Amino acid sequence: MREGVSVRRAADIALALTAPETYRLLVADRGWTPQEWRRWTTETLVAQLLDER
């Protein structure tokens, strides 16, 4: 886990990124493909939660 990110904060970040509302907003409303959403979600979760080591 990235230094300074608590378990609670990590859960909040994961919830915000993977919520059905976020998916619907980006895919259905904004025209992202499911693959684009999956790639962005994965990259963002890794960047926000995992230590670079």
C-alpha distance matrix in Angstrom:
0.0 3.8 6.3 8.6 7.0 8.5 8.7 12.0 11.1 8.7 11.7 14.1 12.8 12.9 16.3 17.7 17.0 18.2 21.0 24.4 25.7 23.4 24.4 28.1 28.1 26.9 28.6 31.8 32.4 31.2 32.0 28.8 29.0 26.7 25.4 24.7 22.8 20.7 20.0 19.1 16.9 15.0 14.8 13.8 11.0 9.6 10.4 9.1 5.7 4.7 5.5 9.3 10.0
3.8 0.0 3.8 6.3 5.8 8.7 10.3 12.8 10.9 9.3 13.0 14.4 12.6 13.7 17.0 17.7 17.1 19.0 21.7 25.2 26.0 23.4 24.7 28.3 27.8 26.5 28.6 31.8 32.0 30.5 31.6 28.4 29.0 27.1 25.8 24.5 22.8 21.2 20.0 18.6 16.9 15.3 14.3 12.9 10.9 9.4 8.8 7.4 5.3 4.7 4.2 7.7 9.3
6.3 3.8 0.0 3.8 5.6 8.3 10.9 13.3 11.6 11.1 14.8 15.9 14.7 16.3 19.4 19.9 19.9 22.0 24.3 28.0 28.5 26.0 27.7 31.1 30.5 29.4 31.7 34.8 34.8 33.3 34.6 31.6 32.4 30.6 29.4 28.0 26.1 24.8 23.6 22.0 20.3 19.0 17.8 16.1 14.4 13.1 12.1 10.3 8.7 8.5 6.9 10.0 10.9
8.6 6.3 3.8 0.0 3.8 6.2 9.7 11.2 9.4 10.1 13.6 14.1 13.4 15.7 18.2 18.6 19.2 21.5 23.3 27.1 27.3 25.1 27.2 30.3 29.5 28.8 31.4 34.2 34.0 32.7 34.4 31.6 32.8 31.0 30.3 28.6 26.5 25.5 24.7 22.6 20.7 20.1 19.0 16.7 15.0 14.7 13.4 10.7 9.7 10.8 10.1 13.2 14.6
7.0 5.8 5.6 3.8 0.0 3.8 6.6 8.1 6.0 6.3 9.8 10.5 9.9 12.0 14.5 15.1 15.8 17.9 19.7 23.4 23.8 21.7 23.8 27.0 26.4 25.8 28.2 31.0 30.9 29.9 31.5 28.8 29.8 27.9 27.3 25.9 23.5 22.5 22.0 20.0 17.7 17.2 16.7 14.2 12.1 12.4 11.7 8.5 7.1 9.2 9.9 13.2 15.0
8.5 8.7 8.3 6.2 3.8 0.0 3.8 5.3 5.1 6.1 8.5 9.8 10.6 12.2 14.1 15.4 16.6 18.2 19.6 23.3 23.9 22.4 24.5 27.5 27.2 27.1 29.4 31.9 32.0 31.3 33.0 30.4 31.3 29.1 28.9 27.8 25.0 23.9 24.0 22.1 19.4 19.1 19.2 16.7 14.1 14.8 14.8 11.5 9.5 11.6 12.7 16.3 17.7
8.7 10.3 10.9 9.7 6.6 3.8 0.0 3.8 5.5 5.0 6.2 8.6 9.9 10.5 12.1 14.3 15.5 16.3 17.6 21.3 22.3 21.1 22.9 26.0 26.2 26.1 28.1 30.5 31.0 30.6 32.1 29.5 30.1 27.5 27.5 26.8 23.9 22.5 23.0 21.5 18.4 18.0 18.8 16.6 13.4 14.5 15.4 12.3 9.7 11.9 13.8 17.4 18.7
12.0 12.8 13.3 11.2 8.1 5.3 3.8 0.0 3.8 5.4 5.1 6.3 8.8 9.9 10.5 12.4 14.4 15.4 16.0 19.7 20.3 19.4 21.7 24.4 24.4 24.8 27.0 29.1 29.3 29.2 31.0 28.7 29.7 27.3 27.7 26.8 23.6 22.7 23.6 21.7 18.5 18.9 19.8 17.1 14.3 16.2 16.7 13.2 11.5 14.4 16.5 20.0 21.7
11.1 10.9 11.6 9.4 6.0 5.1 5.5 3.8 0.0 3.8 5.4 5.0 6.2 8.6 9.8 10.6 12.4 14.2 15.1 18.9 19.1 17.7 20.1 22.9 22.5 22.6 25.1 27.4 27.3 26.8 28.8 26.4 27.6 25.6 25.9 24.5 21.5 20.9 21.4 19.2 16.3 16.9 17.3 14.2 11.9 13.9 13.8 10.1 9.2 12.6 14.6 17.8 20.0
8.7 9.3 11.1 10.1 6.3 6.1 5.0 5.4 3.8 0.0 3.8 5.4 5.2 6.1 8.5 10.0 10.7 12.1 13.9 17.6 18.4 16.7 18.5 21.7 21.6 21.4 23.5 26.0 26.4 25.8 27.3 24.6 25.4 23.1 23.1 22.1 19.2 18.1 18.6 16.7 13.7 13.7 14.4 11.8 8.9 10.8 11.5 8.2 6.4 9.7 12.4 15.6 17.7
11.7 13.0 14.8 13.6 9.8 8.5 6.2 5.1 5.4 3.8 0.0 3.8 5.5 5.1 6.0 8.6 10.0 10.4 11.5 15.2 16.2 15.2 17.0 19.9 20.3 20.5 22.4 24.6 25.1 25.1 26.6 24.2 24.8 22.3 22.8 22.1 18.9 17.8 19.1 17.4 14.0 14.5 16.0 13.5 10.5 13.1 14.3 11.2 9.6 12.8 15.8 18.9 21.0
14.1 14.4 15.9 14.1 10.5 9.8 8.6 6.3 5.0 5.4 3.8 0.0 3.8 5.5 5.1 6.1 8.6 10.0 10.3 14.1 14.3 13.2 15.7 18.3 18.1 18.7 21.0 23.0 23.0 23.0 25.0 22.9 24.1 21.9 22.8 21.6 18.2 18.0 19.2 17.0 13.8 15.2 16.3 13.2 11.1 14.1 14.6 11.2 10.9 14.5 17.4 20.2 22.8
12.8 12.6 14.7 13.4 9.9 10.6 9.9 8.8 6.2 5.2 5.5 3.8 0.0 3.8 5.4 5.2 6.2 8.6 10.0 13.7 13.9 11.9 14.1 17.1 16.7 16.5 19.0 21.4 21.4 20.9 22.6 20.3 21.5 19.5 20.0 18.6 15.4 15.2 15.9 13.5 10.5 11.9 12.7 9.4 7.7 10.9 11.1 7.9 8.3 12.1 15.1 17.4 20.3
12.9 13.7 16.3 15.7 12.0 12.2 10.5 9.9 8.6 6.1 5.1 5.5 3.8 0.0 3.8 5.5 5.3 6.0 8.2 11.7 12.9 11.2 12.5 15.8 16.2 15.9 17.6 20.1 20.9 20.5 21.8 19.2 19.8 17.3 17.8 17.0 13.8 12.9 14.2 12.5 9.0 10.0 11.8 9.4 6.8 10.2 11.6 9.3 8.8 12.0 15.5 17.9 20.5
16.3 17.0 19.4 18.2 14.5 14.1 12.1 10.5 9.8 8.5 6.0 5.1 5.4 3.8 0.0 3.8 5.5 5.3 5.6 9.3 10.3 9.5 11.3 14.0 14.6 15.2 16.9 18.8 19.4 19.7 21.3 19.2 20.0 17.6 18.8 18.2 14.5 14.2 16.2 14.5 11.0 12.8 14.9 12.3 10.3 13.9 15.1 12.6 12.4 15.8 19.2 21.6 24.2
17.7 17.7 19.9 18.6 15.1 15.4 14.3 12.4 10.6 10.0 8.6 6.1 5.2 5.5 3.8 0.0 3.8 5.7 5.5 9.1 8.7 7.1 9.9 12.4 12.0 12.6 15.0 16.9 16.9 17.0 18.9 17.1 18.6 16.7 18.1 16.8 13.2 13.8 15.5 13.0 10.1 12.8 14.2 11.2 10.3 14.1 14.5 12.1 13.0 16.5 19.8 21.8 24.8
17.0 17.1 19.9 19.2 15.8 16.6 15.5 14.4 12.4 10.7 10.0 8.6 6.2 5.3 5.5 3.8 0.0 3.8 5.8 8.8 9.2 6.4 8.0 11.3 11.2 10.7 12.8 15.3 15.8 15.3 16.7 14.3 15.5 13.6 14.5 13.2 9.7 10.1 11.7 9.3 6.3 9.2 10.8 8.3 7.8 11.6 12.4 10.8 12.0 15.0 18.4 19.9 23.0
18.2 19.0 22.0 21.5 17.9 18.2 16.3 15.4 14.2 12.1 10.4 10.0 8.6 6.0 5.3 5.7 3.8 0.0 3.8 6.4 8.3 6.6 6.9 10.2 11.4 11.2 12.3 14.5 15.8 16.0 16.8 14.5 14.9 12.3 13.6 13.3 9.6 9.3 11.9 10.7 7.3 9.7 12.3 10.7 9.5 13.0 14.7 13.4 13.8 16.5 20.1 21.8 24.6
21.0 21.7 24.3 23.3 19.7 19.6 17.6 16.0 15.1 13.9 11.5 10.3 10.0 8.2 5.6 5.5 5.8 3.8 0.0 3.8 5.3 5.3 6.5 8.7 10.0 11.1 12.3 13.6 14.6 15.6 17.0 15.4 16.2 13.8 16.0 15.6 11.8 12.3 15.2 13.6 10.7 13.4 15.9 13.9 12.9 16.6 17.9 16.2 16.7 19.7 23.3 25.1 28.0
24.4 25.2 28.0 27.1 23.4 23.3 21.3 19.7 18.9 17.6 15.2 14.1 13.7 11.7 9.3 9.1 8.8 6.4 3.8 0.0 3.8 5.5 5.1 6.0 8.5 10.0 10.3 10.9 12.4 14.1 15.1 14.1 14.6 12.3 15.2 15.2 11.6 12.5 15.8 14.8 12.3 15.2 17.8 16.3 15.8 19.3 20.8 19.5 20.1 22.9 26.5 28.1 31.0
25.7 26.0 28.5 27.3 23.8 23.9 22.3 20.3 19.1 18.4 16.2 14.3 13.9 12.9 10.3 8.7 9.2 8.3 5.3 3.8 0.0 3.8 5.5 5.1 6.0 8.6 9.9 10.0 10.4 12.2 14.0 13.6 15.1 13.7 16.6 15.9 12.4 14.2 17.1 15.3 13.4 16.7 18.8 16.8 16.8 20.5 21.3 19.8 21.0 24.1 27.5 29.0 32.2
23.4 23.4 26.0 25.1 21.7 22.4 21.1 19.4 17.7 16.7 15.2 13.2 11.9 11.2 9.5 7.1 6.4 6.6 5.3 5.5 3.8 0.0 3.8 5.5 5.1 6.2 8.4 9.8 9.9 10.5 12.4 11.3 13.0 11.8 14.2 12.9 9.4 11.5 13.9 11.7 10.1 13.7 15.3 13.3 13.8 17.4 18.0 16.8 18.3 21.3 24.6 25.9 29.1
24.4 24.7 27.7 27.2 23.8 24.5 22.9 21.7 20.1 18.5 17.0 15.7 14.1 12.5 11.3 9.9 8.0 6.9 6.5 5.1 5.5 3.8 0.0 3.8 5.5 5.4 5.8 7.7 9.2 9.8 10.5 9.1 10.0 8.4 11.2 10.6 7.1 9.2 12.1 10.9 9.5 12.8 14.9 13.8 14.3 17.6 18.7 18.1 19.4 22.0 25.5 26.4 29.5
28.1 28.3 31.1 30.3 27.0 27.5 26.0 24.4 22.9 21.7 19.9 18.3 17.1 15.8 14.0 12.4 11.3 10.2 8.7 6.0 5.1 5.5 3.8 0.0 3.8 5.6 5.3 5.0 6.5 8.5 9.5 9.5 10.8 9.9 13.3 12.8 10.0 12.4 15.3 14.1 13.2 16.5 18.5 17.3 18.0 21.4 22.3 21.6 23.0 25.7 29.1 30.1 33.3
28.1 27.8 30.5 29.5 26.4 27.2 26.2 24.4 22.5 21.6 20.3 18.1 16.7 16.2 14.6 12.0 11.2 11.4 10.0 8.5 6.0 5.1 5.5 3.8 0.0 3.8 5.8 5.9 4.9 6.2 8.6 9.0 11.5 11.6 14.5 13.0 10.4 13.5 15.7 13.7 13.3 17.0 18.2 16.6 18.0 21.3 21.6 20.8 22.8 25.6 28.8 29.6 33.0
26.9 26.5 29.4 28.8 25.8 27.1 26.1 24.8 22.6 21.4 20.5 18.7 16.5 15.9 15.2 12.6 10.7 11.2 11.1 10.0 8.6 6.2 5.4 5.6 3.8 0.0 3.8 6.0 5.8 4.8 6.4 5.6 8.4 9.0 11.4 9.4 7.2 10.8 12.5 10.6 11.0 14.5 15.5 14.4 16.2 19.2 19.4 19.3 21.4 23.8 27.0 27.3 30.8
28.6 28.6 31.7 31.4 28.2 29.4 28.1 27.0 25.1 23.5 22.4 21.0 19.0 17.6 16.9 15.0 12.8 12.3 12.3 10.3 9.9 8.4 5.8 5.3 5.8 3.8 0.0 3.8 5.8 5.7 5.0 4.4 5.8 6.4 9.5 8.6 7.1 10.2 12.5 11.7 12.1 15.2 16.7 16.4 17.9 20.6 21.4 21.6 23.4 25.5 28.8 29.0 32.3
31.8 31.8 34.8 34.2 31.0 31.9 30.5 29.1 27.4 26.0 24.6 23.0 21.4 20.1 18.8 16.9 15.3 14.5 13.6 10.9 10.0 9.8 7.7 5.0 5.9 6.0 3.8 0.0 3.8 6.0 5.7 7.3 8.6 9.4 12.9 12.3 10.8 13.8 16.2 15.5 15.6 18.8 20.4 19.8 21.2 24.1 24.9 24.8 26.6 28.9 32.2 32.6 35.9
32.4 32.0 34.8 34.0 30.9 32.0 31.0 29.3 27.3 26.4 25.1 23.0 21.4 20.9 19.4 16.9 15.8 15.8 14.6 12.4 10.4 9.9 9.2 6.5 4.9 5.8 5.8 3.8 0.0 3.8 5.8 8.2 10.8 12.2 15.2 13.8 12.4 15.8 17.7 16.2 16.7 20.2 21.2 20.1 21.9 24.9 25.1 24.8 27.0 29.6 32.7 33.1 36.5
31.2 30.5 33.3 32.7 29.9 31.3 30.6 29.2 26.8 25.8 25.1 23.0 20.9 20.5 19.7 17.0 15.3 16.0 15.6 14.1 12.2 10.5 9.8 8.5 6.2 4.8 5.7 6.0 3.8 0.0 3.8 5.9 9.3 11.4 13.7 11.5 10.7 14.5 15.7 14.0 15.2 18.6 19.0 18.2 20.5 23.2 23.0 23.1 25.6 27.9 30.8 30.9 34.4
32.0 31.6 34.6 34.4 31.5 33.0 32.1 31.0 28.8 27.3 26.6 25.0 22.6 21.8 21.3 18.9 16.7 16.8 17.0 15.1 14.0 12.4 10.5 9.5 8.6 6.4 5.0 5.7 5.8 3.8 0.0 3.8 6.4 9.3 11.4 9.8 10.0 13.5 14.6 13.8 15.3 18.3 19.0 18.9 21.1 23.5 23.7 24.3 26.6 28.5 31.5 31.2 34.6
28.8 28.4 31.6 31.6 28.8 30.4 29.5 28.7 26.4 24.6 24.2 22.9 20.3 19.2 19.2 17.1 14.3 14.5 15.4 14.1 13.6 11.3 9.1 9.5 9.0 5.6 4.4 7.3 8.2 5.9 3.8 0.0 3.8 6.5 8.0 6.0 6.4 9.9 10.8 10.2 12.0 14.7 15.4 15.6 17.8 20.0 20.4 21.3 23.4 25.1 28.0 27.8 31.0
29.0 29.0 32.4 32.8 29.8 31.3 30.1 29.7 27.6 25.4 24.8 24.1 21.5 19.8 20.0 18.6 15.5 14.9 16.2 14.6 15.1 13.0 10.0 10.8 11.5 8.4 5.8 8.6 10.8 9.3 6.4 3.8 0.0 3.8 5.3 5.1 6.3 8.6 9.9 10.7 12.2 14.2 15.5 16.4 18.2 20.1 21.1 22.3 24.0 25.3 28.3 27.9 31.0
26.7 27.1 30.6 31.0 27.9 29.1 27.5 27.3 25.6 23.1 22.3 21.9 19.5 17.3 17.6 16.7 13.6 12.3 13.8 12.3 13.7 11.8 8.4 9.9 11.6 9.0 6.4 9.4 12.2 11.4 9.3 6.5 3.8 0.0 3.8 5.5 5.1 6.1 8.6 9.9 10.4 12.1 14.2 15.2 16.2 18.2 19.8 20.8 22.0 23.3 26.5 26.5 29.4
25.4 25.8 29.4 30.3 27.3 28.9 27.5 27.7 25.9 23.1 22.8 22.8 20.0 17.8 18.8 18.1 14.5 13.6 16.0 15.2 16.6 14.2 11.2 13.3 14.5 11.4 9.5 12.9 15.2 13.7 11.4 8.0 5.3 3.8 0.0 3.8 5.4 5.0 6.1 8.5 9.8 10.5 12.2 14.0 15.3 16.5 18.2 19.8 20.9 21.7 24.7 24.3 26.9
24.7 24.5 28.0 28.6 25.9 27.8 26.8 26.8 24.5 22.1 22.1 21.6 18.6 17.0 18.2 16.8 13.2 13.3 15.6 15.2 15.9 12.9 10.6 12.8 13.0 9.4 8.6 12.3 13.8 11.5 9.8 6.0 5.1 5.5 3.8 0.0 3.8 5.5 5.2 6.1 8.4 9.9 10.6 12.0 14.1 15.4 16.3 17.9 19.7 20.7 23.5 23.0 26.0
22.8 22.8 26.1 26.5 23.5 25.0 23.9 23.6 21.5 19.2 18.9 18.2 15.4 13.8 14.5 13.2 9.7 9.6 11.8 11.6 12.4 9.4 7.1 10.0 10.4 7.2 7.1 10.8 12.4 10.7 10.0 6.4 6.3 5.1 5.4 3.8 0.0 3.8 5.5 5.2 5.9 8.5 9.9 10.4 11.9 14.1 15.2 16.1 17.7 19.2 22.4 22.4 25.5
20.7 21.2 24.8 25.5 22.5 23.9 22.5 22.7 20.9 18.1 17.8 18.0 15.2 12.9 14.2 13.8 10.1 9.3 12.3 12.5 14.2 11.5 9.2 12.4 13.5 10.8 10.2 13.8 15.8 14.5 13.5 9.9 8.6 6.1 5.0 5.5 3.8 0.0 3.8 5.5 5.1 6.1 8.5 9.9 10.5 12.2 14.1 15.3 16.2 17.3 20.5 20.6 23.3
20.0 20.0 23.6 24.7 22.0 24.0 23.0 23.6 21.4 18.6 19.1 19.2 15.9 14.2 16.2 15.5 11.7 11.9 15.2 15.8 17.1 13.9 12.1 15.3 15.7 12.5 12.5 16.2 17.7 15.7 14.6 10.8 9.9 8.6 6.1 5.2 5.5 3.8 0.0 3.8 5.5 5.2 6.1 8.5 10.0 10.7 12.2 14.1 15.4 16.0 18.8 18.2 21.1
19.1 18.6 22.0 22.6 20.0 22.1 21.5 21.7 19.2 16.7 17.4 17.0 13.5 12.5 14.5 13.0 9.3 10.7 13.6 14.8 15.3 11.7 10.9 14.1 13.7 10.6 11.7 15.5 16.2 14.0 13.8 10.2 10.7 9.9 8.5 6.1 5.2 5.5 3.8 0.0 3.8 5.5 5.2 5.9 8.4 9.9 10.4 11.9 13.9 15.1 17.9 17.6 20.9
16.9 16.9 20.3 20.7 17.7 19.4 18.4 18.5 16.3 13.7 14.0 13.8 10.5 9.0 11.0 10.1 6.3 7.3 10.7 12.3 13.4 10.1 9.5 13.2 13.3 11.0 12.1 15.6 16.7 15.2 15.3 12.0 12.2 10.4 9.8 8.4 5.9 5.1 5.5 3.8 0.0 3.8 5.6 5.2 6.0 8.5 9.9 10.4 11.8 13.4 16.7 17.2 20.3
15.0 15.3 19.0 20.1 17.2 19.1 18.0 18.9 16.9 13.7 14.5 15.2 11.9 10.0 12.8 12.8 9.2 9.7 13.4 15.2 16.7 13.7 12.8 16.5 17.0 14.5 15.2 18.8 20.2 18.6 18.3 14.7 14.2 12.1 10.5 9.9 8.5 6.1 5.2 5.5 3.8 0.0 3.8 5.5 5.2 6.2 8.6 10.0 10.5 11.2 14.5 14.7 17.5
14.8 14.3 17.8 19.0 16.7 19.2 18.8 19.8 17.3 14.4 16.0 16.3 12.7 11.8 14.9 14.2 10.8 12.3 15.9 17.8 18.8 15.3 14.9 18.5 18.2 15.5 16.7 20.4 21.2 19.0 19.0 15.4 15.5 14.2 12.2 10.6 9.9 8.5 6.1 5.2 5.6 3.8 0.0 3.8 5.6 5.2 6.1 8.6 10.1 10.4 13.0 12.5 15.7
13.8 12.9 16.1 16.7 14.2 16.7 16.6 17.1 14.2 11.8 13.5 13.2 9.4 9.4 12.3 11.2 8.3 10.7 13.9 16.3 16.8 13.3 13.8 17.3 16.6 14.4 16.4 19.8 20.1 18.2 18.9 15.6 16.4 15.2 14.0 12.0 10.4 9.9 8.5 5.9 5.2 5.5 3.8 0.0 3.8 5.4 5.1 6.0 8.3 9.9 12.7 13.0 16.4
11.0 10.9 14.4 15.0 12.1 14.1 13.4 14.3 11.9 8.9 10.5 11.1 7.7 6.8 10.3 10.3 7.8 9.5 12.9 15.8 16.8 13.8 14.3 18.0 18.0 16.2 17.9 21.2 21.9 20.5 21.1 17.8 18.2 16.2 15.3 14.1 11.9 10.5 10.0 8.4 6.0 5.2 5.6 3.8 0.0 3.8 5.5 5.2 5.8 7.7 11.1 12.3 15.4
9.6 9.4 13.1 14.7 12.4 14.8 14.5 16.2 13.9 10.8 13.1 14.1 10.9 10.2 13.9 14.1 11.6 13.0 16.6 19.3 20.5 17.4 17.6 21.4 21.3 19.2 20.6 24.1 24.9 23.2 23.5 20.0 20.1 18.2 16.5 15.4 14.1 12.2 10.7 9.9 8.5 6.2 5.2 5.4 3.8 0.0 3.8 5.6 5.4 5.3 8.3 9.0 11.9
10.4 8.8 12.1 13.4 11.7 14.8 15.4 16.7 13.8 11.5 14.3 14.6 11.1 11.6 15.1 14.5 12.4 14.7 17.9 20.8 21.3 18.0 18.7 22.3 21.6 19.4 21.4 24.9 25.1 23.0 23.7 20.4 21.1 19.8 18.2 16.3 15.2 14.1 12.2 10.4 9.9 8.6 6.1 5.1 5.5 3.8 0.0 3.8 5.8 6.2 8.0 8.1 11.7
9.1 7.4 10.3 10.7 8.5 11.5 12.3 13.2 10.1 8.2 11.2 11.2 7.9 9.3 12.6 12.1 10.8 13.4 16.2 19.5 19.8 16.8 18.1 21.6 20.8 19.3 21.6 24.8 24.8 23.1 24.3 21.3 22.3 20.8 19.8 17.9 16.1 15.3 14.1 11.9 10.4 10.0 8.6 6.0 5.2 5.6 3.8 0.0 3.8 6.3 8.5 10.0 13.4
5.7 5.3 8.7 9.7 7.1 9.5 9.7 11.5 9.2 6.4 9.6 10.9 8.3 8.8 12.4 13.0 12.0 13.8 16.7 20.1 21.0 18.3 19.4 23.0 22.8 21.4 23.4 26.6 27.0 25.6 26.6 23.4 24.0 22.0 20.9 19.7 17.7 16.2 15.4 13.9 11.8 10.5 10.1 8.3 5.8 5.4 5.8 3.8 0.0 3.8 6.8 9.4 12.0
4.7 4.7 8.5 10.8 9.2 11.6 11.9 14.4 12.6 9.7 12.8 14.5 12.1 12.0 15.8 16.5 15.0 16.5 19.7 22.9 24.1 21.3 22.0 25.7 25.6 23.8 25.5 28.9 29.6 27.9 28.5 25.1 25.3 23.3 21.7 20.7 19.2 17.3 16.0 15.1 13.4 11.2 10.4 9.9 7.7 5.3 6.2 6.3 3.8 0.0 3.8 6.3 8.5
5.5 4.2 6.9 10.1 9.9 12.7 13.8 16.5 14.6 12.4 15.8 17.4 15.1 15.5 19.2 19.8 18.4 20.1 23.3 26.5 27.5 24.6 25.5 29.1 28.8 27.0 28.8 32.2 32.7 30.8 31.5 28.0 28.3 26.5 24.7 23.5 22.4 20.5 18.8 17.9 16.7 14.5 13.0 12.7 11.1 8.3 8.0 8.5 6.8 3.8 0.0 3.8 5.4
9.3 7.7 10.0 13.2 13.2 16.3 17.4 20.0 17.8 15.6 18.9 20.2 17.4 17.9 21.6 21.8 19.9 21.8 25.1 28.1 29.0 25.9 26.4 30.1 29.6 27.3 29.0 32.6 33.1 30.9 31.2 27.8 27.9 26.5 24.3 23.0 22.4 20.6 18.2 17.6 17.2 14.7 12.5 13.0 12.3 9.0 8.1 10.0 9.4 6.3 3.8 0.0 3.8
10.0 9.3 10.9 14.6 15.0 17.7 18.7 21.7 20.0 17.7 21.0 22.8 20.3 20.5 24.2 24.8 23.0 24.6 28.0 31.0 32.2 29.1 29.5 33.3 33.0 30.8 32.3 35.9 36.5 34.4 34.6 31.0 31.0 29.4 26.9 26.0 25.5 23.3 21.1 20.9 20.3 17.5 15.7 16.4 15.4 11.9 11.7 13.4 12.0 8.5 5.4 3.8 0.0
